[in-house]
């Protein structure tokens, strides 16, 4: 199964056209809907001042970043970590835009979508919950994900919270054990109706998404009476 990388960034501001830069990158790996314990986390020196509005959001100061590496110092390690994965990002155009801008400034043109699949959890949440708030905090409340430690935004912290939300939103079942192994196929003892053992085949990510999409259509046309919509539970 394809690796999932939950990715988040913090920046000096909101607009790359004004030379705003990435100051923190947080990535967490998920395989088979489990956290593997592998992560990529780095603070970066943006070589410019942080906007006060952005500092109020993430609490990262200019002084804290003075001795941190430049993006060009970590770009190869980051690329190695995320390539051939599916990136799970909340409001993906924002983070992808900043990442591609950073690579361009480092004299390396990278089209993120050509080396990774990209899943925008904000777009998906809006499809599941049209007309409702779908910020990360709102989704935490909706799916009972603990975000009590989120006094400030932080790339690694937000990636972990987004990972929990993503697992709940796409399957309704999460595992928080690092490196835990679970067999995909489980053998069950013989029953009166079945001669021998049988196999339980779990749905993959694409099947779960399609299930949720169809259930939403049924829900919309039946005034919320779809009983198979796992995102409700």
SVG drawing of the C-alpha trace seen along z (x, -y; Angstrom):
<svg xmlns="http://www.w3.org/2000/svg" viewBox="-35 -42 58 70">
<polyline fill="none" stroke="black" stroke-width="0.4" points="0.0,0.0 1.2,-3.5 2.8,-5.5 0.8,-8.3 2.7,-11.4 0.8,-13.9 2.4,-17.3 2.1,-20.8 4.2,-23.9 4.4,-27.2 5.4,-30.3 6.5,-34.0 3.2,-35.1 0.5,-34.1 1.8,-35.3 4.7,-33.8 4.5,-36.7 5.7,-38.9 8.7,-36.5 7.2,-34.9 9.0,-31.8 8.6,-28.4 9.9,-28.4 8.8,-24.9 8.0,-21.7 6.4,-18.7 5.8,-15.3 4.5,-12.1 4.4,-8.7 1.3,-6.4 1.3,-3.0 -1.7,-0.7 -3.6,-3.3 -1.0,-3.1 1.7,-5.6 5.1,-4.1 7.0,-6.4 9.0,-7.9 8.9,-11.7 10.6,-14.6 10.7,-17.8 12.8,-20.9 12.7,-24.6 14.2,-26.9 15.9,-30.3 13.8,-32.3 16.4,-35.1 13.6,-37.6 11.4,-38.9 8.2,-37.1 4.9,-39.0 3.4,-39.8 0.1,-38.2 1.8,-35.0 3.8,-35.1 0.6,-35.4 -0.6,-32.2 2.5,-29.9 4.4,-31.7 7.8,-31.2 10.1,-34.2 12.8,-35.6 15.5,-35.1 14.6,-31.4 15.2,-30.8 18.6,-32.6 20.7,-29.5 18.4,-27.2 19.4,-25.7 18.3,-27.2 15.7,-25.4 18.4,-24.6 20.3,-22.7 17.4,-20.3 15.7,-20.2 17.2,-16.9 16.3,-15.1 12.7,-16.4 12.4,-15.3 13.7,-11.8 11.2,-11.5 8.1,-12.5 8.7,-11.2 6.5,-8.3 4.0,-8.9 0.5,-10.4 0.7,-13.7 -2.2,-14.5 -2.5,-18.2 -5.2,-20.5 -5.6,-23.3 -3.0,-21.7 -2.5,-24.6 -1.1,-26.7 1.6,-24.3 2.4,-23.0 2.7,-26.6 5.2,-27.4 7.2,-24.2 7.5,-24.7 8.5,-28.3 11.2,-27.3 12.6,-24.7 12.5,-27.3 14.5,-29.7 17.0,-26.9 17.4,-26.7 15.5,-23.4 12.2,-23.3 10.0,-20.7 6.4,-19.9 5.2,-18.2 2.2,-16.6 4.6,-14.8 6.5,-13.0 3.6,-12.6 -0.1,-12.1 -1.8,-14.9 -4.9,-14.5 -6.5,-17.8 -8.3,-17.0 -10.0,-20.4 -11.6,-19.8 -12.6,-16.3 -14.1,-17.6 -16.1,-20.2 -17.5,-17.4 -18.5,-15.5 -19.8,-18.4 -21.0,-21.1 -21.9,-24.5 -20.2,-23.6 -16.9,-24.8 -14.1,-22.6 -11.0,-24.1 -8.7,-21.6 -10.1,-22.7 -13.7,-22.3 -12.9,-18.8 -11.2,-17.9 -14.5,-18.7 -16.6,-16.9 -14.5,-13.7 -13.6,-13.9 -9.9,-14.3 -8.0,-15.8 -6.3,-19.1 -6.1,-20.4 -2.3,-20.9 -2.8,-23.3 -2.3,-26.6 -0.2,-27.7 -0.1,-26.2 3.0,-24.0 3.8,-22.0 4.6,-18.7 1.8,-19.0 -0.7,-20.0 0.5,-17.1 -0.2,-14.6 -3.6,-16.2 -4.4,-16.1 -3.4,-12.5 -5.9,-11.6 -8.6,-13.6 -7.8,-12.0 -8.0,-8.5 -11.3,-9.2 -12.7,-11.1 -11.8,-8.4 -12.5,-5.3 -13.9,-5.9 -11.1,-3.7 -7.7,-4.8 -4.7,-3.1 -2.3,-5.1 0.3,-2.4 3.7,-3.2 5.1,-0.5 2.3,2.0 1.8,4.9 -1.6,6.2 -2.4,8.9 -4.6,7.8 -6.2,11.3 -7.5,12.9 -8.4,16.6 -11.5,17.6 -12.4,21.0 -14.9,23.3 -18.6,22.6 -21.7,24.6 -22.2,22.8 -18.7,22.6 -16.4,25.5 -12.9,24.4 -11.5,20.9 -12.5,17.7 -10.7,14.4 -11.9,10.9 -10.8,8.5 -10.6,4.9 -11.4,2.0 -8.6,-0.1 -8.4,-3.9 -10.0,-4.4 -12.9,-2.1 -13.5,-4.0 -13.5,-7.3 -15.9,-6.0 -18.1,-4.5 -18.2,-7.9 -19.0,-9.7 -21.9,-7.4 -23.3,-7.6 -23.2,-11.4 -25.2,-11.3 -27.8,-9.0 -27.8,-11.2 -28.4,-14.4 -31.3,-12.8 -32.9,-11.2 -32.7,-14.1 -29.9,-12.6 -31.3,-9.1 -28.4,-7.1 -27.6,-4.4 -24.3,-3.3 -22.5,-6.6 -19.6,-5.7 -18.5,-9.4 -21.5,-9.9 -20.4,-7.5"/>
</svg>
